[in-house]
Amino acid sequence: MENWYAVQVRAGREEAVLQLSKKIIDESALKECFIPYYERMKRFQGEWHKEQYILFPGYIFLVTEQVDVLFWELKKVQGLTRILGDGMEFVPIKEEEKVFLQKMGGSSHLAEMSKGIIKGDKVIIMSGPLSKFKGKITSIDRHKRLAVIQIEMFGRWMDVKVGLEIVHRE
């Protein structure tokens, strides 16, 4: 059975470790290796530009059916801090966490900008991945075009930033 594992790396080295893992790890042990990203708007030179940021800085995700083989293959990869586990064995991420990642970014692992409107004191998400997480939004920064949602990930509650553009206020 295919399981997803979170691997901790030094923040800022995610992309380098991802490329190294894809190159070094035997394909039979690794089905997929990815970093989930989110889109947000950033203003510079007087214009808004769409940029991509890492959803969980300091982590990459590995998909495998053979965790024992993967464990030995990972020993060849420099830059990995540790695979998340319980101290005795590697623990795959929970099904809810896997579903969250799939709903957020789909097969491209990119959470696109969500669009919403404000009616009174309520935010209504009209499109984008945030529409699946309405009750989880804890705060919105309209100036930075960001929403913060609270989810349980890696065994603890985390605030996760995602892009949100408020297109209209009523």
DSSP file (Angstrom, degrees, kcal/mol; ACC not computed):
  #  RESIDUE AA STRUCTURE BP1 BP2  ACC     N-H-->O    O-->H-N    N-H-->O    O-->H-N    TCO  KAPPA ALPHA  PHI   PSI    X-CA   Y-CA   Z-CA
    1    1 A M              0   0    0      0, 0.0     2,-0.4     0, 0.0    63,-0.1   0.000 360.0 360.0 360.0 139.5    0.0    0.0    0.0
    2    2 A E        -     0   0    0     61,-0.1     2,-0.3    64,-0.1    63,-0.2  -0.586 360.0-175.1 -78.0 127.8    1.2    3.5   -0.9
    3    3 A N  E     -A   64   0A   0     61,-3.1    61,-2.4    -2,-0.4     2,-0.4  -0.902  19.6-134.5-122.7 153.1    2.0    5.7    2.0
    4    4 A W  E     -A   63   0A   0     -2,-0.3    89,-2.7    89,-0.3     2,-0.4  -0.900  21.9-168.6-106.7 134.6    3.1    9.4    2.2
    5    5 A Y  E     -A   62   0A   0     57,-3.0    57,-2.7    -2,-0.4     2,-0.5  -0.956  15.4-139.0-124.6 142.0    5.9   10.4    4.5
    6    6 A A  E     -A   61   0A   0     85,-0.4    78,-2.4    -2,-0.4     2,-0.5  -0.856  17.8-163.6 -98.3 133.0    7.1   13.8    5.6
    7    7 A V  E     -AB  60  83A   0     53,-3.1    53,-2.2    -2,-0.5     2,-0.4  -0.971  13.8-135.0-119.8 128.9   10.8   14.4    5.7
    8    8 A Q  E     +AB  59  82A   0     74,-3.6    73,-3.2    -2,-0.5    74,-1.4  -0.664  30.2 169.6 -85.2 133.9   12.3   17.3    7.6
    9    9 A V  E     - B   0  80A   0     49,-2.5     2,-0.2    -2,-0.4    71,-0.2  -0.864  45.9 -77.4-132.4 168.1   15.1   19.3    5.9
   10   10 A R    >   -     0   0    0     69,-0.9     3,-2.3    -2,-0.3    48,-0.2  -0.504  58.9-102.9 -67.1 134.2   16.8   22.6    6.7
   11   11 A A  T 3  S+     0   0    0      1,-0.3    -1,-0.1    -2,-0.2    -3,-0.0  -0.325 109.7  28.0 -58.5 136.3   14.5   25.5    5.7
   12   12 A G  T 3  S+     0   0    0     -3,-0.1    -1,-0.3    -2,-0.0     4,-0.2   0.231 108.0  76.3  94.3 -13.2   15.7   27.0    2.5
   13   13 A R    <>  +     0   0    0     -3,-2.3     4,-2.6     1,-0.1     5,-0.3   0.274  59.5 106.3-109.8   8.4   17.2   23.7    1.2
   14   14 A E  H  > S+     0   0    0      1,-0.2     4,-2.5     2,-0.2     5,-0.2   0.924  81.0  45.0 -56.6 -50.2   13.9   22.0    0.3
   15   15 A E  H  > S+     0   0    0      1,-0.2     4,-2.3     2,-0.2    -1,-0.2   0.897 113.8  49.5 -64.5 -40.9   14.3   22.3   -3.5
   16   16 A A  H  > S+     0   0    0      2,-0.2     4,-2.2     1,-0.2    -1,-0.2   0.919 113.6  45.7 -64.6 -43.9   18.0   21.2   -3.4
   17   17 A V  H  X S+     0   0    0     -4,-2.6     4,-2.6     2,-0.2    -2,-0.2   0.876 111.1  54.2 -67.4 -36.9   17.1   18.1   -1.3
   18   18 A L  H  X S+     0   0    0     -4,-2.5     4,-2.3    -5,-0.3    -2,-0.2   0.944 110.9  44.6 -60.5 -48.8   14.1   17.3   -3.5
   19   19 A Q  H  X S+     0   0    0     -4,-2.3     4,-1.7     1,-0.2    -2,-0.2   0.896 114.2  49.7 -64.5 -40.2   16.3   17.3   -6.7
   20   20 A L  H  X S+     0   0    0     -4,-2.2     4,-2.8     2,-0.2     5,-0.3   0.906 110.1  51.0 -64.3 -42.2   19.0   15.3   -5.0
   21   21 A S  H  X S+     0   0    0     -4,-2.6     4,-2.2     1,-0.2    -2,-0.2   0.910 109.4  50.2 -61.8 -43.5   16.4   12.7   -3.7
   22   22 A K  H  < S+     0   0    0     -4,-2.3    -1,-0.2     1,-0.2    -2,-0.2   0.857 116.0  43.3 -63.7 -34.4   14.9   12.4   -7.2
   23   23 A K  H  < S+     0   0    0     -4,-1.7    -2,-0.2    -5,-0.2    -1,-0.2   0.894 123.6  32.1 -78.4 -41.3   18.4   11.8   -8.7
   24   24 A I  H  < S+     0   0    0     -4,-2.8    -3,-0.2    -5,-0.1    -2,-0.2   0.887  96.0  86.3 -88.7 -42.6   19.8    9.4   -6.0
   25   25 A I  S  < S-     0   0    0     -4,-2.2     5,-0.1    -5,-0.3    45,-0.1  -0.399  85.9-108.6 -71.3 134.0   16.9    7.4   -4.7
   26   26 A D    >>  -     0   0    0     -2,-0.1     3,-1.5     1,-0.1     4,-1.0  -0.341  21.7-130.3 -60.2 134.1   16.1    4.2   -6.7
   27   27 A E  T 34 S+     0   0    0      1,-0.3    -1,-0.1     2,-0.2     3,-0.1   0.763 105.1  63.2 -60.7 -27.1   12.8    4.6   -8.6
   28   28 A S  T 34 S+     0   0    0      1,-0.2    -1,-0.3    36,-0.0    37,-0.2   0.777 108.1  42.6 -69.7 -24.1   11.5    1.3   -7.3
   29   29 A A  T <4 S+     0   0    0     -3,-1.5     2,-0.5     1,-0.2    37,-0.4   0.663 113.4  54.0 -93.6 -18.4   11.6    2.7   -3.8
   30   30 A L     <  +     0   0    0     -4,-1.0    34,-0.2     1,-0.2    -1,-0.2  -0.936  48.7 174.5-127.1 111.6   10.2    6.2   -4.5
   31   31 A K  S    S-     0   0    0     32,-2.6     2,-0.3    -2,-0.5    33,-0.2   0.909  76.0  -6.5 -77.0 -43.5    6.9    6.7   -6.3
   32   32 A E  E     -C   63   0A   0     31,-1.4    31,-3.1     2,-0.0     2,-0.4  -0.994  52.7-166.4-153.7 150.6    6.8   10.5   -5.9
   33   33 A C  E     +C   62   0A   0     -2,-0.3     2,-0.3    29,-0.2    29,-0.2  -0.987  28.5 156.1-138.9 125.5    8.7   13.2   -4.2
   34   34 A F  E     -C   61   0A   0     27,-2.5    27,-2.8    -2,-0.4    75,-0.1  -0.968  38.5-140.9-151.7 163.4    7.2   16.7   -3.9
   35   35 A I        -     0   0    0     -2,-0.3     2,-0.3    25,-0.2    25,-0.1  -0.998  30.6-131.3-122.7 122.5    7.1   20.0   -2.1
   36   36 A P        -     0   0    0      0, 0.0    19,-2.7     0, 0.0    20,-0.6  -0.610  29.6-171.8 -76.4 134.1    3.6   21.6   -1.7
   37   37 A Y  E     -De  54 110B   0     72,-2.7    74,-3.0    -2,-0.3     2,-0.3  -0.772  12.3-151.8-118.0 163.1    3.5   25.3   -2.8
   38   38 A Y  E     -De  53 111B   0     15,-2.7    15,-2.6    -2,-0.3     2,-0.3  -0.982  15.7-128.2-132.9 151.3    0.9   28.0   -2.6
   39   39 A E  E     +D   52   0B   0     72,-2.9   124,-0.7    -2,-0.3     2,-0.3  -0.717  31.1 165.9 -94.5 145.5    0.3   31.1   -4.8
   40   40 A R  E     -D   51   0B   0     11,-2.3    11,-3.1    -2,-0.3     2,-0.4  -0.982  34.7-110.8-150.9 161.4    0.1   34.6   -3.5
   41   41 A M  E     -D   50   0B   0    104,-0.4     2,-0.4    -2,-0.3     9,-0.2  -0.749  29.7-173.9 -94.9 139.9    0.2   38.0   -4.9
   42   42 A K  E     -D   49   0B   0      7,-2.8     7,-2.7    -2,-0.4     2,-0.6  -0.999  16.6-137.6-134.3 137.6    3.1   40.3   -4.1
   43   43 A R  E     +D   48   0B   0     -2,-0.4     2,-0.3     5,-0.2     5,-0.2  -0.833  35.8 146.3-100.8 124.0    3.4   44.0   -5.1
   44   44 A F  E >   +D   47   0B   0      3,-2.3     3,-1.5    -2,-0.6    -2,-0.1  -0.979  63.6  17.2-151.6 151.3    6.6   45.4   -6.4
   45   45 A Q  T 3  S-     0   0    0     -2,-0.3     3,-0.1     1,-0.3    -1,-0.1   0.830 130.5 -62.9  54.3  36.1    7.5   48.0   -9.0
   46   46 A G  T 3  S+     0   0    0      1,-0.2     2,-0.3    -3,-0.0    -1,-0.3   0.500 118.1  92.5  76.0   4.3    3.9   49.3   -8.6
   47   47 A E  E <  S-D   44   0B   0     -3,-1.5    -3,-2.3    -5,-0.0     2,-0.4  -0.925  75.0-114.6-131.6 156.3    2.3   46.1   -9.9
   48   48 A W  E     -D   43   0B   0     -2,-0.3     2,-0.4    -5,-0.2    -5,-0.2  -0.737  32.6-172.3 -88.8 134.2    0.9   42.9   -8.5
   49   49 A H  E     -D   42   0B   0     -7,-2.7    -7,-2.8    -2,-0.4     2,-0.5  -0.969  23.4-124.0-127.3 142.5    2.8   39.7   -9.4
   50   50 A K  E     +D   41   0B   0     -2,-0.4     2,-0.3    -9,-0.2    -9,-0.2  -0.747  36.9 177.3 -86.4 127.4    1.8   36.1   -8.7
   51   51 A E  E     -D   40   0B   0    -11,-3.1   -11,-2.3    -2,-0.5     2,-0.4  -0.875  23.9-127.9-128.4 161.4    4.5   34.2   -6.8
   52   52 A Q  E     -D   39   0B   0     -2,-0.3     2,-0.3   -13,-0.2   -13,-0.2  -0.918  23.8-178.8-114.0 136.9    4.9   30.7   -5.3
   53   53 A Y  E     -D   38   0B   0    -15,-2.6   -15,-2.7    -2,-0.4     2,-0.3  -0.921  36.7 -96.2-129.8 155.4    5.9   29.9   -1.7
   54   54 A I  E     -D   37   0B   0     -2,-0.3   -17,-0.3   -17,-0.2   -40,-0.0  -0.570  25.0-150.6 -74.8 128.6    6.4   26.7    0.1
   55   55 A L  S    S+     0   0    0    -19,-2.7   106,-0.3    -2,-0.3   -18,-0.1   0.894  92.2  25.4 -66.5 -42.5    3.3   25.6    2.1
   56   56 A F  S >  S-     0   0    0    -20,-0.6     3,-1.4     3,-0.2    -1,-0.3  -0.784  85.8-150.8-124.6  85.9    5.3   23.8    4.8
   57   57 A P  T 3  S+     0   0    0      0, 0.0   -46,-0.1     0, 0.0     3,-0.1  -0.295  81.4  28.0 -57.9 137.1    8.9   25.3    5.0
   58   58 A G  T 3  S+     0   0    0    -48,-0.2   -49,-2.5     1,-0.2     2,-0.4   0.538 105.7  92.4  90.9   7.6   11.4   22.7    6.1
   59   59 A Y  E <   -A    8   0A   0     -3,-1.4     2,-0.3   -51,-0.2    -1,-0.2  -0.989  44.7-175.7-136.2 143.7    9.6   19.6    4.8
   60   60 A I  E     -A    7   0A   0    -53,-2.2   -53,-3.1    -2,-0.4     2,-0.4  -0.918  23.8-132.6-124.3 160.1    9.5   17.5    1.6
   61   61 A F  E     -AC   6  34A   0    -27,-2.8   -27,-2.5    -2,-0.3     2,-0.4  -0.928  15.0-164.9-119.1 137.6    7.0   14.7    1.1
   62   62 A L  E     -AC   5  33A   0    -57,-2.7   -57,-3.0    -2,-0.4     2,-0.5  -0.956   5.9-155.7-122.0 138.3    7.8   11.2   -0.2
   63   63 A V  E     +AC   4  32A   0    -31,-3.1   -32,-2.6    -2,-0.4   -31,-1.4  -0.964  30.3 148.2-115.3 125.0    5.4    8.6   -1.5
   64   64 A T  E     -A    3   0A   0    -61,-2.4   -61,-3.1    -2,-0.5     3,-0.2  -0.978  46.4-155.3-151.0 160.0    6.4    5.0   -1.4
   65   65 A E  S    S+     0   0    0     -2,-0.3     2,-0.5   -37,-0.2    -1,-0.1   0.494  96.0  56.0-106.2 -14.2    5.2    1.4   -1.0
   66   66 A Q     >  +     0   0    0    -37,-0.4     4,-2.3     1,-0.2     5,-0.2  -0.725  57.8 167.7-122.9  80.1    8.5    0.2    0.4
   67   67 A V  H  > S+     0   0    0     -2,-0.5     4,-2.4     1,-0.2    -1,-0.2   0.833  76.8  56.6 -65.9 -32.5    9.5    2.3    3.4
   68   68 A D  H  > S+     0   0    0      2,-0.2     4,-1.4     1,-0.2    -1,-0.2   0.926 110.8  42.9 -64.9 -44.1   12.3   -0.1    4.5
   69   69 A V  H  > S+     0   0    0      1,-0.2     4,-2.1     2,-0.2    -2,-0.2   0.912 113.5  53.0 -65.9 -42.4   14.0    0.2    1.1
   70   70 A L  H  X S+     0   0    0     -4,-2.3     4,-2.6     1,-0.2    -2,-0.2   0.890 102.6  59.1 -60.5 -40.4   13.4    4.0    1.1
   71   71 A F  H  X S+     0   0    0     -4,-2.4     4,-0.8     1,-0.2    -1,-0.2   0.922 109.3  42.6 -55.1 -47.3   15.0    4.3    4.5
   72   72 A W  H  < S+     0   0    0     -4,-1.4     3,-0.4     1,-0.2     4,-0.4   0.858 113.0  52.8 -70.5 -34.6   18.3    2.9    3.3
   73   73 A E  H >< S+     0   0    0     -4,-2.1     3,-1.5     1,-0.2     4,-0.3   0.873 103.1  58.7 -66.3 -36.6   18.1    4.9    0.1
   74   74 A L  H >< S+     0   0    0     -4,-2.6     3,-1.3     1,-0.3    -1,-0.2   0.746  89.3  72.1 -66.6 -22.7   17.6    8.1    2.1
   75   75 A K  T 3< S+     0   0    0     -4,-0.8    -1,-0.3    -3,-0.4    -2,-0.2   0.763  93.7  56.7 -62.7 -23.6   20.9    7.5    3.9
   76   76 A K  T <  S+     0   0    0     -3,-1.5     2,-0.6    -4,-0.4    -1,-0.3   0.671  89.5  89.6 -79.5 -17.6   22.6    8.5    0.6
   77   77 A V    X   -     0   0    0     -3,-1.3     3,-0.7    -4,-0.3     2,-0.2  -0.714  68.9-147.6 -90.4 120.8   20.9   11.9    0.4
   78   78 A Q  T 3  S+     0   0    0     -2,-0.6     3,-0.1     1,-0.2   -58,-0.1  -0.592  77.2  38.8 -82.2 145.8   22.7   14.8    2.2
   79   79 A G  T 3  S+     0   0    0      1,-0.4   -69,-0.9    -2,-0.2     2,-0.3   0.265  76.6 128.1 102.8 -12.3   20.6   17.5    3.8
   80   80 A L  E <   -B    9   0A   0     -3,-0.7    -1,-0.4    -6,-0.2   -71,-0.2  -0.615  36.4-171.2 -77.5 135.2   17.9   15.4    5.2
   81   81 A T  E     -     0   0A   0    -73,-3.2     2,-0.3    -2,-0.3   -72,-0.2   0.915  58.4 -44.7 -88.6 -57.0   17.3   16.0    8.9
   82   82 A R  E     -B    8   0A   0    -74,-1.4   -74,-3.6     2,-0.0     2,-0.4  -0.967  44.0-111.5-169.6 156.3   14.9   13.2    9.7
   83   83 A I  E     -B    7   0A   0     -2,-0.3   -76,-0.2   -76,-0.3     2,-0.2  -0.808  48.6-107.9 -89.6 135.8   11.8   11.3    8.6
   84   84 A L        +     0   0    0    -78,-2.4     7,-1.5    -2,-0.4     2,-0.3  -0.468  63.0 130.2 -68.4 131.0    8.9   12.0   10.9
   85   85 A G  B     -F   90   0C   0      5,-0.3     5,-0.2    -2,-0.2    -1,-0.0  -0.862  68.6 -89.7-159.6-168.6    8.2    9.0   13.1
   86   86 A D        -     0   0    0      3,-1.9     4,-0.1    -2,-0.3    -2,-0.1   0.227  69.8 -95.9-103.2  13.9    7.5    7.8   16.6
   87   87 A G  S    S+     0   0    0      2,-0.4     3,-0.1     1,-0.1    -3,-0.0  -0.035 120.7  55.7  98.4 -31.3   11.2    7.1   17.5
   88   88 A M  S    S+     0   0    0      1,-0.3     2,-0.3     0, 0.0    -1,-0.1   0.788 118.4   0.0-100.8 -39.2   10.9    3.4   16.7
   89   89 A E  S    S-     0   0    0      0, 0.0    -3,-1.9     0, 0.0    -2,-0.4  -0.952  81.2 -87.2-147.8 165.1    9.6    3.5   13.1
   90   90 A F  B     -F   85   0C   0     -2,-0.3    -5,-0.3    -5,-0.2    -6,-0.1  -0.577  38.9-152.0 -76.5 135.8    8.6    5.9   10.4
   91   91 A V        -     0   0    0     -7,-1.5   -85,-0.4    -2,-0.3     3,-0.1  -0.939  11.3-131.5-112.6 123.3    5.0    6.9   10.6
   92   92 A P        -     0   0    0      0, 0.0   -87,-0.2     0, 0.0     3,-0.1  -0.307  38.3 -90.8 -65.6 156.9    3.2    7.9    7.4
   93   93 A I        -     0   0    0    -89,-2.7   -89,-0.3     1,-0.1     5,-0.0  -0.353  54.8 -92.4 -65.6 153.4    1.2   11.1    7.5
   94   94 A K     >  -     0   0    0      1,-0.1     4,-2.2    -3,-0.1     3,-0.2  -0.189  29.8-112.5 -66.0 157.7   -2.4   10.6    8.6
   95   95 A E  H  > S+     0   0    0      1,-0.2     4,-2.6     2,-0.2     5,-0.2   0.877 118.6  54.3 -58.7 -39.9   -5.1   10.1    6.1
   96   96 A E  H  > S+     0   0    0      1,-0.2     4,-2.3     2,-0.2    -1,-0.2   0.875 108.5  49.3 -63.6 -36.1   -6.7   13.5    7.0
   97   97 A E  H  > S+     0   0    0      2,-0.2     4,-2.3    -3,-0.2    -1,-0.2   0.888 111.1  49.1 -69.1 -39.1   -3.3   15.2    6.3
   98   98 A K  H  X S+     0   0    0     -4,-2.2     4,-2.2     2,-0.2    -2,-0.2   0.913 111.4  49.2 -64.1 -43.9   -3.0   13.4    3.0
   99   99 A V  H  X S+     0   0    0     -4,-2.6     4,-2.9     2,-0.2     5,-0.2   0.900 109.1  53.5 -63.0 -41.2   -6.6   14.5    2.0
  100  100 A F  H  X S+     0   0    0     -4,-2.3     4,-2.6     1,-0.2    -2,-0.2   0.944 109.9  46.8 -58.1 -48.9   -5.7   18.1    3.0
  101  101 A L  H  X>S+     0   0    0     -4,-2.3     4,-2.4     1,-0.2     5,-0.5   0.882 114.0  48.2 -61.8 -38.9   -2.6   18.1    0.7
  102  102 A Q  H  X5S+     0   0    0     -4,-2.2     4,-1.6     2,-0.2    -1,-0.2   0.903 114.3  45.2 -69.4 -41.0   -4.7   16.6   -2.1
  103  103 A K  H  <5S+     0   0    0     -4,-2.9    -2,-0.2    -5,-0.2    -1,-0.2   0.882 116.1  47.7 -68.3 -37.4   -7.5   19.1   -1.7
  104  104 A M  H  <5S+     0   0    0     -4,-2.6     8,-0.4    -5,-0.2    -2,-0.2   0.947 134.0   5.4 -70.0 -50.2   -5.2   22.0   -1.4
  105  105 A G  H >X>S-     0   0    0     -4,-2.4     5,-1.4    -5,-0.2     3,-0.8   0.560  82.4-156.2-118.2  -9.9   -2.8   21.4   -4.3
  106  106 A G  G ><< -     0   0    0     -4,-1.6     3,-0.9    -5,-0.5    -1,-0.2  -0.246  64.7 -32.6  62.8-155.5   -4.1   18.4   -6.3
  107  107 A S  G 345S+     0   0    0      1,-0.2    -1,-0.2     2,-0.1    -5,-0.0   0.712 141.5  57.0 -73.5 -19.7   -1.7   16.5   -8.5
  108  108 A S  G <45S-     0   0    0     -3,-0.8    -1,-0.2     2,-0.2    -2,-0.2   0.614  99.6-136.7 -84.2 -12.1    0.4   19.6   -9.2
  109  109 A H  T <<5 +     0   0    0     -3,-0.9   -72,-2.7    -4,-0.6     2,-0.4   0.833  64.1 124.2  58.4  35.3    0.9   20.2   -5.4
  110  110 A L  E   < -e   37   0B   0     -5,-1.4     2,-0.9   -74,-0.2   -72,-0.2  -0.968  55.0-149.1-128.3 114.6    0.2   23.9   -6.0
  111  111 A A  E     -e   38   0B   0    -74,-3.0   -72,-2.9    -2,-0.4    52,-0.3  -0.736  26.0-147.3 -82.3 108.7   -2.5   25.7   -4.0
  112  112 A E        -     0   0    0     -2,-0.9    51,-0.1    -8,-0.4     2,-0.1  -0.195  30.6 -74.5 -73.3 167.6   -3.7   28.4   -6.4
  113  113 A M        -     0   0    0     15,-0.1     2,-0.3    16,-0.1    51,-0.2  -0.379  47.5-143.1 -61.1 135.5   -5.0   31.8   -5.3
  114  114 A S  E     -g  164   0D   0     49,-1.9    51,-2.8   -75,-0.2     2,-0.4  -0.703   8.8-145.3 -95.2 155.3   -8.5   31.7   -3.9
  115  115 A K  E     +gH 165 127D   0     12,-2.0    11,-2.5    -2,-0.3    12,-1.8  -0.959  26.0 159.2-122.6 142.0  -11.0   34.4   -4.6
  116  116 A G  E     -gH 166 125D   0     49,-2.3    51,-2.7    -2,-0.4    52,-0.8  -0.936  27.8-135.0-151.4 172.6  -13.6   35.7   -2.1
  117  117 A I  E     -gH 168 124D   0      7,-2.4     7,-3.2    -2,-0.3     2,-0.5  -0.917  18.9-128.7-129.1 158.2  -15.9   38.5   -1.1
  118  118 A I  E     -gH 169 123D   0     50,-2.2    52,-3.6    -2,-0.3     2,-0.6  -0.948  20.0-175.1-110.3 124.0  -16.7   40.1    2.2
  119  119 A K  E >   - H   0 122D   0      3,-2.7     3,-2.2    -2,-0.5     2,-0.5  -0.947  67.4 -49.9-117.1 107.7  -20.4   40.4    3.2
  120  120 A G  T 3  S-     0   0    0     -2,-0.6    50,-0.0     1,-0.3    -2,-0.0  -0.543 123.1 -24.1  66.2-117.0  -20.7   42.4    6.4
  121  121 A D  T 3  S+     0   0    0     -2,-0.5     2,-0.4    -3,-0.1    -1,-0.3   0.201 120.7  95.1-110.6  15.3  -18.2   40.6    8.7
  122  122 A K  E <   -H  119   0D   0     -3,-2.2    -3,-2.7     2,-0.0     2,-0.5  -0.853  63.5-143.2-108.6 142.7  -18.3   37.3    6.8
  123  123 A V  E     -H  118   0D   0     -2,-0.4     2,-0.6    -5,-0.2    -5,-0.2  -0.899  13.1-162.8-101.1 127.4  -15.8   36.1    4.2
  124  124 A I  E     -H  117   0D   0     -7,-3.2    -7,-2.4    -2,-0.5     2,-0.5  -0.950  10.1-146.2-113.5 117.0  -17.3   34.1    1.4
  125  125 A I  E     +H  116   0D   0     -2,-0.6    -9,-0.3    -9,-0.2     3,-0.1  -0.709  18.1 179.3 -83.9 122.3  -14.9   32.1   -0.7
  126  126 A M  E     -     0   0D   0    -11,-2.5     2,-0.3    -2,-0.5   -10,-0.2   0.808  61.4  -2.0 -94.3 -34.6  -16.0   31.9   -4.3
  127  127 A S  E    S+H  115   0D   0    -12,-1.8   -12,-2.0     0, 0.0    -1,-0.3  -0.979  90.1  53.9-154.0 163.5  -13.3   29.9   -5.9
  128  128 A G  S >  S-     0   0    0     -2,-0.3     3,-1.6   -14,-0.3     4,-0.2  -0.272  94.3 -55.7  98.8 174.2  -10.0   28.2   -5.2
  129  129 A P  G >  S+     0   0    0      0, 0.0     3,-1.5     0, 0.0     4,-0.2   0.745 123.8  69.7 -64.3 -24.6   -8.8   25.6   -2.7
  130  130 A L  G >  S+     0   0    0      1,-0.3     3,-1.9    -3,-0.2     6,-0.2   0.733  81.2  76.0 -66.2 -19.9   -9.9   27.7    0.3
  131  131 A S  G <  S+     0   0    0     -3,-1.6     3,-0.5     1,-0.3    -1,-0.3   0.747  92.6  53.9 -62.9 -21.0  -13.5   27.0   -0.7
  132  132 A K  G <  S+     0   0    0     -3,-1.5    -1,-0.3    -4,-0.2    -2,-0.2   0.498 110.7  46.6 -87.6  -5.2  -13.0   23.5    0.8
  133  133 A F    X>  +     0   0    0     -3,-1.9     3,-1.4    -4,-0.2     4,-0.5  -0.185  65.9 141.0-130.8  41.6  -11.8   24.9    4.1
  134  134 A K  G >4 S+     0   0    0     -3,-0.5     3,-1.0     1,-0.3    -1,-0.1   0.887  74.4  46.1 -54.4 -47.8  -14.3   27.6    5.0
  135  135 A G  G 34 S+     0   0    0      1,-0.2    -1,-0.3    -3,-0.1    -2,-0.1   0.558 104.1  64.8 -75.6  -7.0  -14.5   26.9    8.7
  136  136 A K  G <4  +     0   0    0     -3,-1.4    14,-2.0    -6,-0.2     2,-0.3   0.566  69.3 112.1 -94.5  -9.6  -10.7   26.6    9.1
  137  137 A I  E <<  +I  149   0E   0     -3,-1.0    12,-0.3    -4,-0.5     3,-0.1  -0.499  35.5 174.0 -69.9 123.7   -9.9   30.3    8.3
  138  138 A T  E     -     0   0E   0     10,-3.4     2,-0.3     1,-0.3    11,-0.2   0.746  61.9  -1.9-101.4 -30.0   -8.5   32.0   11.4
  139  139 A S  E     -I  148   0E   0      9,-1.4     9,-2.9     2,-0.0     2,-0.4  -0.993  54.9-147.5-158.2 160.8   -7.5   35.4    9.9
  140  140 A I  E     -I  147   0E   0     -2,-0.3     2,-0.6     7,-0.2     7,-0.2  -0.998   2.0-161.2-133.9 134.5   -7.2   37.3    6.7
  141  141 A D  E  >> -I  146   0E   0      5,-3.0     5,-2.1    -2,-0.4     4,-0.9  -0.898   9.6-176.1-113.2  98.4   -4.6   39.9    5.7
  142  142 A R  T  45S+     0   0    0     -2,-0.6    24,-0.2     1,-0.2    -1,-0.1   0.830  80.6  55.4 -66.1 -32.1   -6.2   41.9    2.9
  143  143 A H  T  45S+     0   0    0      1,-0.2    -1,-0.2    -3,-0.1    -2,-0.0   0.892 117.0  34.4 -70.3 -38.4   -3.2   44.0    2.2
  144  144 A K  T  45S-     0   0    0      2,-0.1  -103,-0.2    -3,-0.1    -1,-0.2   0.500 108.1-126.4 -91.1  -4.3   -0.9   41.0    1.7
  145  145 A R  T  <5 +     0   0    0     -4,-0.9    19,-1.7     1,-0.2  -104,-0.4   0.941  63.5 133.8  57.5  52.1   -3.7   39.0    0.1
  146  146 A L  E   < -IJ 141 163E   0     -5,-2.1    -5,-3.0    17,-0.3     2,-0.4  -0.953  42.1-160.7-130.7 148.4   -3.3   36.1    2.5
  147  147 A A  E     -IJ 140 162E   0     15,-2.9    15,-2.4    -2,-0.3     2,-0.5  -0.956  13.3-145.1-121.6 148.4   -5.5   33.9    4.6
  148  148 A V  E     -IJ 139 161E   0     -9,-2.9   -10,-3.4    -2,-0.4    -9,-1.4  -0.964  16.4-173.1-114.0 125.7   -4.4   31.8    7.6
  149  149 A I  E     -IJ 137 160E   0     11,-2.6    11,-3.1    -2,-0.5     2,-0.6  -0.901  17.9-135.7-115.8 149.1   -6.0   28.5    8.2
  150  150 A Q  E     + J   0 159E   0    -14,-2.0     2,-0.3    -2,-0.4     9,-0.2  -0.907  33.8 160.2-107.5 124.3   -5.4   26.3   11.2
  151  151 A I  E     - J   0 158E   0      7,-2.3     7,-3.2    -2,-0.6     2,-0.6  -0.924  43.0-110.8-136.1 160.7   -5.0   22.6   10.6
  152  152 A E  E     + J   0 157E   0     -2,-0.3     2,-0.3     5,-0.2     5,-0.2  -0.856  48.4 159.6 -94.4 122.3   -3.5   19.6   12.4
  153  153 A M  E >   + J   0 156E   0      3,-3.0     3,-1.5    -2,-0.6    -2,-0.0  -0.998  59.0   5.3-145.0 139.2   -0.3   18.5   10.6
  154  154 A F  T 3  S-     0   0    0     -2,-0.3    -1,-0.1     1,-0.3     3,-0.1   0.804 130.6 -57.1  57.7  31.8    2.7   16.4   11.8
  155  155 A G  T 3  S+     0   0    0      1,-0.2     2,-0.3    -3,-0.0    -1,-0.3   0.611 123.1  76.6  79.4  12.1    0.9   15.8   15.1
  156  156 A R  E <  S-J  153   0E   0     -3,-1.5    -3,-3.0    -5,-0.0     2,-0.4  -0.976  86.1 -96.0-147.8 161.8    0.5   19.4   16.1
  157  157 A W  E     -J  152   0E   0     -2,-0.3     2,-0.4    -5,-0.2    -5,-0.2  -0.639  45.0-174.0 -80.4 133.2   -1.8   22.4   15.2
  158  158 A M  E     -J  151   0E   0     -7,-3.2    -7,-2.3    -2,-0.4     2,-0.6  -0.957  26.7-132.7-129.8 145.8   -0.2   24.7   12.6
  159  159 A D  E     -J  150   0E   0     -2,-0.4     2,-0.5    -9,-0.2    -9,-0.2  -0.885  29.8-166.0 -93.4 123.4   -1.2   28.0   11.1
  160  160 A V  E     -J  149   0E   0    -11,-3.1   -11,-2.6    -2,-0.6     2,-0.3  -0.943  10.2-141.0-116.9 129.0   -0.8   27.7    7.3
  161  161 A K  E     +J  148   0E   0     -2,-0.5     2,-0.3  -106,-0.3   -13,-0.2  -0.697  24.8 171.3 -89.5 138.5   -0.8   30.7    5.0
  162  162 A V  E     -J  147   0E   0    -15,-2.4   -15,-2.9    -2,-0.3     2,-0.2  -0.974  38.3 -93.7-141.4 155.5   -2.5   30.5    1.6
  163  163 A G  E     +J  146   0E   0   -124,-0.7   -49,-1.9    -2,-0.3     2,-0.3  -0.486  42.9 172.2 -74.1 134.7   -3.3   33.1   -1.1
  164  164 A L  E     -g  114   0D   0    -19,-1.7     2,-0.6    -2,-0.2   -49,-0.2  -0.956  14.8-163.4-144.7 122.9   -6.7   34.9   -0.9
  165  165 A E  E     -g  115   0D   0    -51,-2.8   -49,-2.3    -2,-0.3     2,-0.8  -0.931  12.4-147.6-108.2 121.8   -7.8   37.8   -3.0
  166  166 A I  E     +g  116   0D   0     -2,-0.6   -49,-0.2   -51,-0.2     3,-0.1  -0.790  18.5 179.7 -86.1 113.1  -10.9   39.7   -1.9
  167  167 A V  E     +     0   0D   0    -51,-2.7     2,-0.3    -2,-0.8   -50,-0.2   0.665  62.1  13.3 -91.3 -17.7  -12.5   40.8   -5.1
  168  168 A H  E     -g  117   0D   0    -52,-0.8   -50,-2.2     0, 0.0     2,-0.4  -0.992  56.2-153.8-158.5 147.6  -15.5   42.7   -3.7
  169  169 A R  E      g  118   0D   0     -2,-0.3   -50,-0.2   -52,-0.2   -52,-0.0  -0.995 360.0 360.0-127.2 130.7  -16.8   44.0   -0.4
  170  170 A E              0   0    0    -52,-3.6   -51,-0.2    -2,-0.4    -1,-0.1   0.386 360.0 360.0-111.2 360.0  -20.5   44.5    0.3
